[in-house]
Amino acid sequence: MSLGTLVVGAPVGRLPATTALIEVSCEACGWLAVTSQPVYAVWAEHVAGCPAVGGAVRYVPELPPLPKLLPEVRTCKHRLVRRQIAVTAAGLKRYAVVCELCGRWLNVAER
């Protein structure tokens, strides 16, 4: 058996590079298929002809753990304060409206 005939019906050298090969196995009889076909179709074909007493038992591997979600976002209850940010050459003071709790600079219209 050559390396090109591991997948029944299509030599490995002729499969597109993006084709994913999937392993399907039966715990009852030890049958194993490496295929690029839909899993349900390959499994249905095996169930019909499985030689094991009691029928086919599909091995389903453990799923990887679910990703941890980020904590919920709590919005700040802004406490607005005026901070002096500049003094012009004419002596006028310039202010910015800033949240005292989170430090975010706010437009007065955002209140």
N, C-alpha and C positions, 0 to 999 in steps of 0.2 A: 504494500500500500504506500503510495507516494503522498507527500505533504499536500499536493494539489487536490486530493480526493477526500479530504476530511469531511467536507460538507457534501452530502449526497445531492447530486444533480447539478452542482456548480463548482468547478475548480476554484480554489482560493485565489489563484492569480487573476481570475476574471471578475471577481466581485469589485464593485466600486469602493473607493477608499472610505466613503462615508457610511457604508453598510455596517450596522451593528449586529454582531452574532450573539444569540441568546441561548443559554443552556436550559434545557427542560429535562427533568429526571423523574423517574418513577421509583418510589421507595419499595414497592412490593416486589418488582422483578429486576431492578437494577438497570433498567433501560435508560439511556441517555441520548439526547438529541442536541446537536449544536446547529442552530438554524438561523436564517434571516427571515423566515416566514412568520406570519402571525402565530403567537403561542397557542391561542385557543384552537386553531385549525390543526396544528401538529399534535396537540394533546388529545383532541377528539379522535384523531386517527389512531392513536395508540390505545385509547380506552377500548375501542371496538375490538382490538386484537390482543389485548394484554393476556399473557399466559399465566399470570399469578392467580392463586386460589383466592377468591374473595374480590378480585378486580383490582384495578389500578389505584394507586395512592400517590398523588402528586406531591413532590417535595417543594415547599414554598419557603425560600430563605427568609431570615429575619430582616425586617426593614431597618434602614439606618435610623438613628434617633432623629426626632424632629428638631429643627433649628430652634434655638431659644429666641423668643420674641423680645423686642425692646420693651422696656417698661412704659407704662402709659405716660403721655405728656401732660403735665399739669401746667396750665397757663398761670402766669404771674398776675396777681391782683395789684396792678401798678399803683405805686404811691408816688405821684408826680412832685418833683421839686425843680426849682429853677437854679441852674448853676451858671455862674459867671464864667464865660469862656474867652472874652477878649475885651480890650479897651481900645477904642479907635484913637487915631491921632487927634481928633477933635475932643477927646475926653468922654465920649459916649460909651457906656458899658453894654456889651452884648451878652445875652443869656441863651442858654439851651434848656429845653425841658427834658429831664432825665428821670427814669424810674429809680427811686431810692433803693428798692429791693434787688432788682436784677441788673441795673446799670444801663439799660437800653435807652438810647436816645430816641425820643418820640416827637412826632409832629403834634402840635396842639390839636389838630383836626382829628387825630386818632383816638382821642379820649372818647 
